[in-house]
Amino acid sequence: MDIRFAPHNLHLESPELFAAQDPHLKVLSRQPLVYRFPLIDRLPTDLPGIYTISGGRQIGKTSLLKQWMGHLLEKGVPPHAMVFFTGELIDDQHALVQLVNMYLQDAETPKEGLRFVILDEITYTRSWDKGVKFLADSGALENVILVITGSDMVIIREARMRFPGRRGMADKVDFRLFPLSFGEFVTFVQALSPSERDAAMVSALSTEAMDRLFAAFDKYLIHGGFLTAINAIAKHGHIPPAVFAVYSDWIRGDVLKRHKQEHYLRQVLDSVLRRMGSQVTWNALCQDLAIDHPQTVSDYISLLESMDVLFVQPALLEDKLIAAPKKARKVMFTDPFILHAVNSWLKPAKDPFSERLRPMLENPEDCGRIVEACVASHYRRSFPTFYLKAKGEVDIAYVDGRRFFPVEIKWTGQLRPADLKQIAKYKNGLILTKSRQPGRIQGIATEPLPLHLFKLGQNRQNEI
């Protein structure tokens, strides 16, 4: 074993003490709330192939892999039948091929049965896809489950296309890891009992349980689905400045690594914060910024999309169920905590939790925009998601099958008839509100927003 990777392969020394000694699992065990990723039970155990796990940074991909290694050990997989490499320490495709071949040819590596090779954060390795293709074509991976992770969704997606016929026979070979959904968070912290979760799925919660669900949503708007922030709240009752810095530093670091300019990044993110929930064009953003070309704005937003920091929500062509290419777009943050971390970087404060995060959530207009982005982000995990723009506007339109379903978000204490003119034109519209009870307004179905978001997350889990 290359000494550089030894700290990540302590199972080779002592399988029994792996969970206690591994650096990631050790840190995880010290948290107030220890999350077991459901994806562990869906990862491959018996079919050779090339599998990918993509997702933004700092959402727990490495911890997931270490938990999976522990799971495999418990199932009786021999310790030397698995190995963990991090792409941060592999220079290029030549080093990658040499490293994997050395492991497969090692005297202690079982020659019979499956071998498990994990390549974590592989996008750090130059031309990694060429190395993987060579290994596959040479027959080295014939009896190997190769699991690759990366934080740049575009690179991972493009590389997948270069392995036709080499992925294996499994029905599912590509996985995507998101921050916890609201439904997953509620289940994780046991905000509702199992029987109450069942009742929630049929909208039959008691008043007291509904209050707890709303309280859980208030917390979710603070920490989103990021486990480090969730545990910070559980441990301290607030989020320390260092936690905000971890996430903002990740964004800045990955952007700079791609030879982009920090002052442009700052301007683009500041503009997204100010215009979140509003329709924008790249030309209009250019006029507000010290950036000469709309393509530059587009490039930065595309990069931030690939990092799962932002997502772009286009308008819907209702007759074709595709994005309207000539209409303005909405740009939103993928998770409430990512927004708070960016805001704390753009507007430095000694205590960003009390000086930046709290005032934003206490401002009804700002909070409403965060809630809209949160709901849209949840829908886009499962459906193509747009907004509707005609004479009026509808916040979300998701496409399921050959139909679209309009959803209006009213996170205010009072609904005005003028706000409902556009959604009232659709028979299948839904309004998500602060009300504790489902009902109808002007013939349009309404549902408590946290209840709907919980059900959406649970349905997604069931589909998985």
N, C-alpha and C positions, 0 to 999 in steps of 0.2 A: 504494500500500500504506500503510495506517495505520501510523505509526511505532511504535505500541505492539506490533504483531505482527511487526515486521521481524526481530527476533532468531530467530523461529521459521520464517522464510521465506527463509533465506539462499540457498536453491537458485535464487531469482529473480535473484540477483546472479552466482552462479557454481555451476552444477550440478556441475562437476568437483570443486569444493572443499567441497561440501555436507557430506560425511561428516566432513571434518576440521574444519569451522568451526561446525557446528550445536552449540549448547550441550549438548544431551542426548547426542548421539553422541560428542562430544569427551570428556565424562566417562566414557561407556561404554568408549571405546577405551583409557582409562588403567587399567581394572580388570584384575586378574590373569586373570580368566576372563570372556570376552565371550560372552554368550548370544545366539543368534539364535532369535527366537521362531518356532516352526513355524506359528503362525497366519498369518504373513506370506503363506504360499503358499495360504491359503484365503480371504483377503480378496478382494473383488470387483475385477475389472479390466475387465469388458466389459459389465456390465448396470447401467443406471441404477437408482437406488432409494435408499431410506433404510435404512441399516444401523446397528446398535448394537453396541457392545462394552462390557460391564459387568464389574465386578470391584472388589475392595477397593483401597484406596489403597496406594501404594508397592509395587505388584507389577510395575510396568513398562509400564503402558498407553501412556504418552507415548513411552517408548523404542521400544515396538513400532511405534507410528505413524510415528516418524521413520525407523526401519529400513524400513518399508513404503514411505515416500516415496523413500528411496534405491533400493529395489527397482524402483519404477515408473520412476524416472529411467534406471536401467540397461536397462529394457525399451523405452526410447525415448519415454516420455510427455513431451511438451514441458513445460519448467519452469513456464510460465505457465498450464498446464492444471491445476495443483494449488495449493491454498492451505491454510494451517494457522491456525486461530483457537483461542484458549483462552478458555473460558467464564468464567474468573476475571476477565477484563477487559471482559466484555460485561454491561451492567447489566440489560437486560430484553429482551422480545421485539421491541420497536420498534428498539432498537439492533442486535439480531441481524438482523432483516430488512434494515435499511439497509446493514449491513456486507456481507452476502452479495450483495445486489443490486448494490452498488457494485463488488464484485469481478467479478461476471458481466458487468457493462456496461463494465468497463475496456477501453480500446482494445487492450491487450496480451493480454487473455484470448482464447484461440482461440474463434472462433465455430463452428467445425466440430469434430467429434469430442467425446469425453467430457471433462467437467471433474470434478475431484476436490476436494471441499470437506470438510475435517476440522474438526469442532467438538469439542475436547477438554475434558473435565470440564464438560460442558454444564449440569450441575445447579447450578452457581454462578449461572447466568443466570435471573432471575425469569421465570416463565411461558414458558420456552423452547419448550415443546411447541406453544404457540399460534403462535409465530413460525415454527416448522418447518411446521406445518399451513398457515399462510398462504402460505408460499413454495411448497408443493406445490400448493395449490389455484390459485395464480396462474399456474402453468405454469413458474415459474422453475427448477424442478428437473427439467424434462423430459429433459434430457440431462446430468444430474449424478449422480455417485456421492457421496452424502452420508453420511459416517461420523461417528457420534456416540458419544462415550464418557462414562461416568459411574460414580461410585463408590457411589451409592445405588441398590441393585438394585430397591427398591420403586418409587422414582420413575421409573426407566427402564422398569420393567415396566408401570406404569400408563400412562405416556405412549405406549408402543407401541400400546396398545389404542385410542388416539385417532387413529391413522393408517390405518384400514381402507381398502384399495384404493389406498393411496398408497405402499406399500413397494417396489413393483417386482416383477419376474418371477423373481428368483433363488430357488432352492430353499431356501437358508438365508440369512436376513437378520439374525439375532440371534446374537451370539457372547458367550461368557463366558470371561474370563481368570482363571485360578487361579494361586496360587503353584505352583512346580514340584512335581510329585508325586515320590515317592521314585524311581520308575522313571525319570522324566525327569532327576532329579538324577544318578542312577548313570550314565546315558548322557552327560550333560553333562560330568561330571568324568572320564569314561572309567575308572570303577572296575572295569569289566569290558571285555574286548576284544569286538569284534563277534561272534567265534565263541563266546565265553563267554556273551554275551547270548542267542544262539540256543540254547545248551545250557541256560541257565536256564529258558527257556520250556518245556522238556520235563523240568525237574527233574533235569538231568544235569550239575550243576556238580562240578568237582573240589573236594577239601577246601580247597586253597589259595584257589581262587576264592570258595568259600563264606565263608571267613574274611574276605576282602576285602569281600564283600557285607555281612556283619554289621558290619564296621568302618565302612562307608559309612552304615549305618543309625544307628550310634552318633552319627555326625556330624550326620545328618539330625535327630535328636532335639535337637540344639543349635540349628541355624540354620533348620530347617524348609525351606520352599521359597522363602525370600526372598533374592533375588540379592544385595542389599547385605550381608546377614549371611553368605552363602556366601562372598562375596569378602573380607569381613573376616577370616574364618577362614583363607582361602587366603593372605592378605597378612600377617596378624599372628600367626596361631596362636590368636587369641582374638577376642572381640567387644568393641570399645571402648565405654565408657559412652555416647558420643554416638550410637551406632547404636541402642542400646536407646531412647534419648530420642526419636529421630526417630519411632519407631512409637508410643510411648506418647503423645507430643505430638499426633500425628495423631488418635488416638482421642479424646483430651480435646478437641481443637480442633473436630472435627466434631460432637461431642455438644453442646458449648457453643454452636456455631453454630445448633443447633436449639432453643436456649433451654431446655436442660435444666440440671440442677444438678450441679456437680462433686462435691459431697459425697454425693449419691445415687448417682452413677456409681461412686464409690469403694466405697461399701457393696455395691452389686450385684456388681461385679467381685470384690471380696474374698470374697463369699459363694459365687460361682461357683467360684473357686479352691479354697475349702475343701471344697466339696461335689461337685467334678467327679468324674464316674463314679458318683455316687449319684443315687437317684431323689428328685426334689424337686417340690413344688407351690408356686405363687406365694403361697398363704396361709402355708405353712411358712416361706418366705423372709421374708415380712413380719414374722413373729414374731421373727426373728433381727435385724431391721434397724430403724432409726428411720424407717421408711416406713409410713404409716398404711393405705394401700390396696393390695391385690394388683394392681389395675389399673396402678398406678404401676410396680411391679416388671415387669409384663408389657410396659409401654410401653418401658422402658429395654432390656429384653432384645430386644424386637422391633427397636428401633433398632440395637442392636449386631449383630443378625442381618443387617439390611439393609446394614450396613457390612462384612459378612464377617469380623467379629471373633469372633462366637459362632455356634453352631448348636444347635438344640433337637432332641433325638432322642426321639420319643414311643414309647410301647409299641405293640405290634402287635396288632390284632384278627385272630387267625389265620384265622378263617373268612371274613372280608371283605377281608383284605389292606389294611386302612386303619388310621390311627392310632386308638388307644383314647382317646376323649375324656375319660374320667373317671379314667384312671390317671395316676400321676405321670410326669414327664418327666425326661430327663437333659439338662443344659446343659453344653456343652463348647466349648473353643477350636478354631477352624478350623485352626490351624497351631501347631506347637510353639514357634516363635519369637514369635508373638503372645502366647502364654502367658508366655514369659520376659520380654517387654517390659512386660507388665502387672504381673507380679510385681515387677519392678525399680522400677516407679513406686509401687506400693503399699507396698513395703518398701525405701526408699532405701538405697543402699550406695555406698561410694566406688568399688568395683569389682564391679558386679553380676554379671559373668561368673564370678568365683571365689567371691563371697560369697552369691550367690543361685542362679544357674543350675547350677553344678556340684553344690552340696549337694542340690538337688532331684533331679537325675538319679542321684545316688549313693544316694538313699533308695529302696529297692525299692518301697515303697507308692506314693510320688509318681511314680516312673518308670513304674510299671504303669498308672497313670491317664493319663499323657501318651501312652503307647503305645496304649491303648484309644481315646483321642480321635483319635489320628493315623490309626488304621485305619478308624474310623467315618467320619472326614472324607474319606478316600480313596474309600470305597464310595459316599458320598452324591454324589460328582461324577458318577456314572454310573447310580445306582439309587435308588429310594425306600428309605430306611434307617430301621430301628426297633431296639428291643430287645424281648426276650421276657420276660414276667413271668407265671409261673404259681405252682406251689409253689416252684419255683426260678427262676433267672434265666439268660438267655443274653445275652451282651454285644451282639451285632449280629444282626439279621435283615434281609437285603436282599431286595427283591422283584424278580424277573426274570420277565416274562411273567405267568403265572397261578400261580406258585409262590413260596414264600419259602425262603430258604436260611439256616440258623442258623450263626453263627460265634462260637466261644468263644476268648477271648484269654487265654493263660496265660504271661505274661512273668515266670515264676519258674523256679527251678532244679528244682522238684519238683511233680508233679501228684498231687493227692489224689483218690481215688475219689469222695469226697463232693462235690467241686467239679464233677463231671461228670454228676450225676444228671439234671439237666434236659436237657442237650443229648443225652444218651444216648437220650432218647425220640424223637429224630428220625433217620430213616434217612439223610438227606442232610446231616448235621451235619459241621462241620469245626472242628478245634482248631488254632490258630496258636501255636507254641511257640518256645522258645529252642533247641530241638534242631537240630543241623546236618543231620539226615536226616529225610525224610518217613517215616511209619509209621502204625501204628494203636494206639489205646489203648482197651480195652474195646469193640473193634469200630468205634471212631470214627476216621475218617481224621485224621491230623495232618500239618502242613507247617511248615517253618521260616518264621517270620513275615516276616523281610526278603525271603525268596525269593517268598513269596506277594504281598507288597506290590509288589515289582518287577514281577512278572507282571501284576498288576492295572493298574499304570501303563502298561505296554507295550500291553496289550490295549486300553486306552482310547485310546492314540495311534493304534493300528491302525484303530479304529472311526472316529476323526476323519478 
